[in-house]
Amino acid sequence: MKQLYEQMGLSAAVYQLGEEVLSGLEERFREIDRRAEYNQAKVLAAMQKNRVGAHHFAATTGYGYNDGGRDLLEQVYANVFHTEAALVRPQITCGTHALTIALSANLLPGDELLSPVGLPYDTLQEVIGIRPSPCSLAEYGVTYRQADLTPDGSFDFDAVRRAINEKTKLVTIQRSKGYATRPSFSVQQIGELIAFCKSVKPDLICMVDNCYGEFVDVIEPSDVGADMTVGSLIKNPGGGLAPIGGYICGTKACVDRCAYRLSAPGLGQEVGANLGLLPALYQGFFLAPTVTAGALKGAVFAANLYEKAGFRCVPNSVEPRNDIIQAVELGSEAGMLAFCSGIQSAAPVDSFAAPVPGDMPGYDSPVIMAAGAFVQGSSIELSADGPIRPPYAVYFQGGLTWQHAKFGVLMSVQKMAEAGLFPLA
Ligand SMILES: *Cc1c(COP(=O)(O)O)cnc(C)c1O
């Protein structure tokens, strides 16, 4: 093993450090495997209950009328998320698009949107109009209010109560930290926040941005009162095989409106050809629990390695996990570059490329991204990224297999060490 790794650029010293850290993680990994087994059974049961058959994988084109395979996949998602309905489509281009559909379908002029968890994910800021943008919700007369988290990262219930008013229609709760260094929330915490919001105003629609959270726990936000649970298929639920897509699982009333927003009023869920993508969408969902488990092991491994060397990690080495993201505060741009070059050099695709910071649509500072993915931009595949701004935190996620995630983390340490930024022993 050591010899092969040395040929691949990984020194014996870094490999050895990794083995030492790993020897303390057996119990953590066993718990991750237990959850994966439960979630695997949950997905399998939904596929069996719905009698998924080979005939459901047929490609459709054009309008996509009577696409039984597409409709059944949505039923499988609805069963796994325990919701009345689901919209799962390759026509949903990304997570931001899925969230935009959910928001703009269920908010009308004069309504107010509330984020009780502080500033939302970068790309959502333009969707909402926090940063002015053509076609934002603000342009259509939807106002926005925000209740910030307390300094220790928990919900400020008094501020949430004060923020809810007669105009408040929809509450958006982001499960994962995104590019912030606040904690990600557990499904149970999200349930408490939803219950609180609905106790103040019972007819509020509660939406959860579930990006990176799927299958990390054995329950999902839809199990604790979310009216819409929303995410991207090139993250956890696509299992690395979905080449595009997004999902919205929720109440029939909300999901129907989302379908009318995605296609057109009157058409809704009836149109939308699958273009031959159903095998990847079904198989990816089937693999998602174990792929997510591999990514989680990589995140736990990274936290333990980097924390040992004195870097602040969010979550830290022992905290429970609520998503697959691992933030590591590297303290400098040079650290971010070295870390990302390690992840890039460990990739199966584009391993020869050098990541450099650049401007990205939807983000307000230059972003560095390392990814050598089979699906462009897929972040269930091993990747690392982060905006070049203090505290120079890199956000590490994914890995289609635990073994690849492990190698990527070790290569990031290798490149940091070569740059004199990671103390070895
Ligand atoms: C990734 C992500 C999004 C947006 O997803 P894209 O597919 O990149 O558009 C939204 N919210 C959170 C928390 C995310 O992690």
The ligand as an SDF file (V2000), in Angstrom:
LIG
                    3D

 15 15  0  0  0  0  0  0  0  0999 V2000
  -25.1690   23.4440   -2.9070 C   0  0  0  0  0  0  0  0  0  0  0  0
  -26.1270   24.1920   -2.0930 C   0  0  0  0  0  0  0  0  0  0  0  0
  -27.1370   24.9670   -2.6770 C   0  0  0  0  0  0  0  0  0  0  0  0
  -27.2400   25.2380   -4.1550 C   0  0  0  0  0  0  0  0  0  0  0  0
  -26.9950   24.1880   -4.9350 O   0  0  0  0  0  0  0  0  0  0  0  0
  -26.4170   24.3310   -6.4220 P   0  0  0  0  0  0  0  0  0  0  0  0
  -26.7100   22.9760   -6.9400 O   0  0  0  0  0  0  0  0  0  0  0  0
  -24.9710   24.6330   -6.3220 O   0  0  0  0  0  0  0  0  0  0  0  0
  -27.1910   25.3810   -7.1100 O   0  0  0  0  0  0  0  0  0  0  0  0
  -28.0400   25.5750   -1.8390 C   0  0  0  0  0  0  0  0  0  0  0  0
  -27.9450   25.4720   -0.5250 N   0  0  0  0  0  0  0  0  0  0  0  0
  -26.9630   24.7680    0.0830 C   0  0  0  0  0  0  0  0  0  0  0  0
  -26.9050   24.7060    1.5640 C   0  0  0  0  0  0  0  0  0  0  0  0
  -26.0380   24.1050   -0.6900 C   0  0  0  0  0  0  0  0  0  0  0  0
  -25.0890   23.4090   -0.0950 O   0  0  0  0  0  0  0  0  0  0  0  0
  1  2  1  0
  2  3  1  0
  2 14  2  0
  3  4  1  0
  3 10  2  0
  4  5  1  0
  5  6  1  0
  6  7  2  0
  6  8  1  0
  6  9  1  0
 10 11  1  0
 11 12  2  0
 12 13  1  0
 12 14  1  0
 14 15  1  0
M  END
$$$$
